[in-house]
């Protein structure tokens, strides 16, 4: 019985834990982006945008788990695709920046 209950409990609690940890990450990003420096911050801004998309996805997941809203499951796939595209674009920008600086 415990082998069935544990994954279900983790599945219910994980979005809440994810959201709590992401709040810490968002605060660290805000602190990083406020620093006045000559660093190339564009990739960090894209990573921050991906984290914000993840926050929206987690909020929708939590609201759906609490039966406040319902949405088609494929919507989560769109959020994942946006996050992956932002990561890829971030890496390409960083690669181009390194090529130009060498």
C-alpha positions in Angstrom: 0.0 0.0 0.0 2.9 2.4 0.8 4.3 1.8 -2.7 1.1 3.2 -4.2 0.7 6.1 -1.8 4.2 7.5 -1.9 4.3 8.4 -5.6 0.8 9.9 -5.4 1.8 12.0 -2.3 5.0 13.2 -4.0 3.0 14.0 -7.2 0.6 16.2 -5.2 3.3 17.9 -3.1 6.0 18.4 -5.8 4.4 21.5 -7.5 4.2 23.3 -4.2 7.9 22.5 -3.4 8.9 23.5 -6.9 7.1 26.8 -6.6 8.8 27.5 -3.2 12.2 26.8 -4.6 11.5 28.9 -7.7 10.7 31.9 -5.5 14.2 31.7 -4.2 15.6 31.4 -7.7 13.5 34.5 -8.9 14.9 36.5 -6.0 18.4 35.6 -6.9 17.8 36.5 -10.5 16.4 39.9 -9.6 19.5 40.5 -7.5 21.8 39.3 -10.3 20.1 41.5 -12.9 20.3 44.6 -10.7 24.1 44.4 -10.5 25.7 47.2 -12.5 28.4 45.5 -14.4 29.8 45.1 -17.9 28.8 41.4 -18.1 26.7 40.2 -21.1 23.3 39.7 -19.4 21.1 38.9 -22.4 21.4 35.1 -21.9 20.6 35.5 -18.2 17.5 37.5 -19.0 16.3 34.7 -21.3 16.9 32.2 -18.6 14.9 34.4 -16.2 12.1 34.4 -18.8 12.2 30.6 -19.0 12.0 30.4 -15.2 8.9 32.8 -15.3 7.3 30.5 -17.9 8.0 27.6 -15.5 6.3 29.5 -12.7 3.2 30.0 -14.8 3.2 26.3 -15.7 3.5 25.3 -12.0 0.7 27.7 -11.0 -1.6 26.2 -13.6 -0.7 22.7 -12.4 -1.4 23.6 -8.8 -4.7 25.3 -9.7 -5.7 22.3 -11.7 -4.8 19.9 -8.9 -6.9 21.9 -6.5 -9.8 21.8 -9.0 -10.0 25.6 -9.4 -9.4 25.5 -13.2 -9.2 22.9 -15.9 -7.3 23.1 -19.1 -6.3 20.6 -21.8 -3.2 18.7 -20.9 -1.4 19.6 -24.2 -1.1 23.2 -22.9 1.7 22.0 -20.6 3.6 20.9 -23.7 3.4 24.4 -25.1 5.0 25.7 -21.9 7.7 23.1 -22.1 8.4 24.0 -25.7 8.7 27.7 -24.9 11.2 26.9 -22.1 13.3 24.7 -24.4 13.3 27.3 -27.2 14.4 30.0 -24.7 17.2 27.7 -23.5 18.4 27.0 -27.1 18.3 30.6 -28.0 20.2 31.5 -24.9 22.9 29.0 -25.7 23.2 30.3 -29.3 23.5 33.9 -28.1 26.2 33.0 -25.7 28.1 31.0 -28.4 27.9 34.0 -30.7 29.1 36.4 -28.0 32.1 34.1 -27.3 33.0 34.0 -31.0 32.9 37.8 -31.3 35.0 38.3 -28.1 37.8 35.9 -29.2 
